Amino acid sequence: MNRLKGKVAIITGAAQGMGASHARVFVEEGAKVVFTDLNASLGEALAKELGPNAHFIKQDVTKAAEWKAVVKEAEAKFGGINILVNNAGILGPVTSTVDMTEADFLKVCAVNQTSVFLGMQAVIPGMIKLGGGSFVNISSIAGMVANVGTPNPAYVASKFAVRGMSKQVAVEYGSKNIRANSVHPGYILTPMMVEATDENGGGAADLIPLRRMAEAREVSNLVLFLASDESSFITGMEHVIDGGMTAA
């Protein structure tokens, strides 16, 4: 407990799934959490559940103006931001490179990639004033290896980009005590993954050496570590949590 005591965090895409799990764990560990999502009804319900140390804001993460507004409101509510977890993301259509439309490609990249850039850009000046902070950017194993059997060029491109942007910020702002790491989950039991696999871990689990899909909280534990001062000398790295899927 209290591994994030005194910290203020923003978590995007946190009304459900992995983001909601991250928000719960952060509040449990003493952080004050501002979390955002487009789904206001789920977000407001979660804020009520989490209590006074959580605050929900409806946000379109692809809009720079909304990022500025979120940062301003978060600072007014809880103070300077120490942690940003860029968790918001979409899968997009599973289709070949030839068949994917330009509109679909750009939409996936806007949500998964541009939002991470905009978020870090909006938060960095305040982190510098605070004397440092931590970015935890949620990528995917699709940011480590290409999808096999389920082609999705936009998703893969965007998740590789998250990995690269994390490294760039780590190098640019390490002297300011700002750290940036990417997290690369495999198959996690979230609404998005269950919808994508049309199951609750059945056949998909056969692809995983540990023979099961992960619970969202298992990813949250890694995100917590990277957000906390326990990982104070870890930056610019990709952290894979996939039950061994990419080991072979």
C-alpha positions in Angstrom: 0.0 0.0 0.0 0.9 3.7 -0.5 3.4 2.9 -3.3 2.0 6.0 -5.1 1.4 8.2 -2.0 1.6 11.8 -2.9 1.4 11.2 -6.6 -1.1 12.6 -9.1 -1.8 10.5 -12.2 -3.8 10.8 -15.4 -5.0 7.6 -17.0 -6.7 7.6 -20.4 -9.3 5.1 -21.7 -10.0 4.1 -18.1 -13.8 3.7 -17.9 -13.5 -0.1 -18.3 -11.1 -2.9 -19.1 -7.4 -2.4 -18.3 -7.7 1.3 -17.8 -10.3 0.8 -15.0 -8.0 -1.8 -13.5 -5.1 0.7 -13.5 -7.2 3.4 -11.9 -8.4 1.0 -9.1 -4.8 -0.1 -8.3 -3.5 3.5 -8.4 -6.1 4.7 -5.9 -5.5 1.7 -3.7 -1.8 2.6 -3.7 -2.4 6.2 -2.6 -2.5 8.1 -5.8 -4.9 10.8 -6.7 -6.2 9.8 -10.1 -7.8 11.7 -13.0 -9.1 9.3 -15.5 -10.6 9.9 -18.9 -12.7 8.2 -21.5 -15.4 8.9 -24.1 -17.9 6.7 -22.2 -19.2 9.2 -19.6 -21.7 6.9 -18.0 -19.2 4.2 -17.2 -16.6 6.8 -16.2 -18.9 8.5 -13.8 -19.9 5.2 -12.3 -16.3 4.2 -11.7 -15.5 7.6 -10.2 -18.3 7.1 -7.7 -16.9 3.7 -6.9 -13.4 4.9 -6.4 -14.2 7.8 -4.1 -12.7 11.3 -3.5 -9.3 10.5 -4.8 -10.6 9.8 -8.3 -12.0 12.3 -10.8 -13.5 11.5 -14.2 -13.3 13.7 -17.3 -14.8 12.9 -20.7 -12.1 13.3 -23.3 -11.4 12.7 -26.9 -7.7 11.8 -26.7 -7.1 12.7 -30.3 -7.7 16.4 -29.7 -4.9 18.7 -28.5 -7.3 21.2 -27.1 -9.0 18.5 -24.9 -5.6 17.4 -23.6 -4.8 21.0 -22.5 -8.2 21.2 -20.8 -7.7 17.8 -19.0 -4.3 18.8 -17.7 -5.6 22.2 -16.5 -8.5 20.5 -14.7 -6.4 17.8 -13.2 -3.9 20.3 -11.8 -6.7 22.4 -10.4 -8.3 19.4 -8.8 -5.2 17.6 -7.4 -2.0 19.5 -8.2 0.9 18.8 -10.5 0.9 15.6 -12.5 3.6 13.1 -11.7 2.3 10.2 -13.8 0.6 9.8 -17.2 -0.7 6.4 -18.3 -1.6 6.5 -22.0 -3.9 3.6 -22.1 -6.6 4.6 -24.6 -6.7 2.5 -27.7 -8.8 0.8 -30.3 -8.2 -2.4 -32.4 -9.7 -1.2 -35.6 -10.6 -3.5 -38.5 -8.8 -6.7 -39.0 -7.9 -6.6 -42.7 -5.0 -6.8 -45.1 -2.8 -3.9 -46.0 -4.3 -3.8 -49.5 -7.9 -3.8 -48.2 -7.5 -1.3 -45.3 -9.0 2.1 -46.1 -7.0 5.3 -45.5 -9.8 6.5 -43.2 -9.6 3.4 -41.0 -5.8 3.5 -40.9 -5.7 7.2 -39.9 -8.5 6.7 -37.2 -6.5 3.8 -35.5 -3.3 5.8 -35.6 -5.0 8.9 -34.2 -6.4 7.1 -31.2 -3.4 4.7 -30.5 -0.5 6.9 -31.6 -1.3 10.6 -31.9 -3.0 10.6 -28.5 0.2 9.4 -26.8 2.2 12.2 -28.5 -0.4 14.8 -27.5 -0.6 13.5 -23.9 3.1 13.5 -23.3 3.5 16.9 -25.0 0.8 18.4 -22.7 2.2 17.0 -19.5 6.0 17.4 -20.0 6.1 21.1 -19.1 4.4 20.5 -15.7 6.6 17.5 -15.0 9.7 19.6 -15.6 8.5 22.1 -13.0 7.8 19.3 -10.5 11.3 17.9 -11.0 10.3 14.7 -12.9 7.7 12.1 -13.6 6.8 8.9 -15.3 5.1 8.1 -18.6 3.7 4.6 -18.9 2.5 4.1 -22.5 0.4 1.0 -23.3 1.5 -0.6 -26.5 0.9 -4.3 -27.3 2.8 -7.4 -28.4 1.8 -6.0 -31.8 4.4 -3.3 -31.1 7.0 -6.1 -30.9 6.1 -8.5 -33.7 3.7 -8.4 -36.6 0.3 -10.0 -36.3 0.1 -13.4 -37.8 -3.2 -14.7 -39.2 -5.1 -11.6 -38.1 -3.6 -8.8 -40.2 -4.1 -5.3 -38.9 -1.5 -2.9 -40.4 -2.8 0.2 -38.6 -2.8 -1.4 -35.2 0.7 -2.8 -35.6 2.0 0.5 -37.0 0.5 2.5 -34.1 1.7 0.1 -31.4 5.3 0.1 -32.8 5.1 3.9 -32.8 4.2 4.0 -29.1 7.3 2.0 -28.4 9.4 4.4 -30.4 7.9 7.6 -28.9 8.5 6.3 -25.4 12.2 5.8 -26.2 12.5 9.3 -27.8 10.9 11.0 -24.7 13.1 9.0 -22.4 16.2 10.2 -24.2 15.1 13.8 -24.6 13.9 14.3 -21.0 16.0 12.0 -18.9 18.1 14.9 -17.7 14.9 16.4 -16.3 14.2 13.2 -14.3 11.3 12.2 -16.6 11.0 8.6 -17.5 9.1 6.9 -20.3 8.4 3.2 -20.8 6.1 1.2 -23.0 4.1 -1.8 -21.8 3.3 -4.6 -24.3 0.4 -6.8 -23.2 -0.5 -10.0 -25.0 -4.0 -11.5 -24.6 -5.7 -9.9 -21.6 -9.3 -10.6 -20.4 -10.8 -7.2 -21.3 -14.0 -6.4 -23.2 -11.9 -5.5 -26.3 -10.0 -8.7 -26.3 -13.0 -10.9 -25.6 -14.8 -9.2 -28.5 -11.8 -9.7 -30.8 -11.3 -13.4 -30.0 -15.1 -14.1 -29.5 -14.3 -16.1 -26.4 -13.2 -16.0 -22.8 -9.7 -17.3 -23.3 -10.6 -20.7 -24.9 -8.7 -21.3 -28.1 -6.6 -18.2 -27.8 -5.1 -19.5 -24.6 -3.6 -22.4 -26.6 -1.3 -19.9 -28.2 0.2 -18.9 -24.8 2.9 -21.0 -23.1 1.2 -20.3 -19.7 -2.1 -21.6 -21.3 -4.3 -18.8 -20.1 -5.1 -15.2 -20.8 -4.1 -12.6 -18.2 -6.3 -10.8 -15.8 -6.2 -7.0 -16.2 -4.8 -6.6 -12.7 -1.7 -8.5 -13.7 -0.9 -5.8 -16.2 -1.9 -3.1 -13.7 0.8 -4.5 -11.3 3.4 -3.8 -14.0 2.1 -0.4 -14.8 2.1 0.4 -11.0 5.8 -0.6 -10.8 6.8 1.6 -13.8 4.8 4.5 -12.4 6.3 4.3 -9.0 9.7 5.3 -7.7 10.6 1.6 -7.4 11.5 1.8 -11.1 13.5 5.0 -10.7 16.4 3.8 -13.0 14.2 2.2 -15.7 13.4 4.3 -18.7 13.2 4.0 -22.5 12.4 0.3 -22.3 9.7 -2.0 -23.6 8.1 -4.3 -21.0 6.4 -7.4 -22.4 3.7 -9.1 -20.4 2.3 -11.9 -22.6 2.6 -15.2 -20.8 5.5 -16.2 -23.1 3.7 -15.6 -26.5 6.7 -13.8 -28.1 9.3 -16.0 -26.5 9.5 -18.5 -29.3 
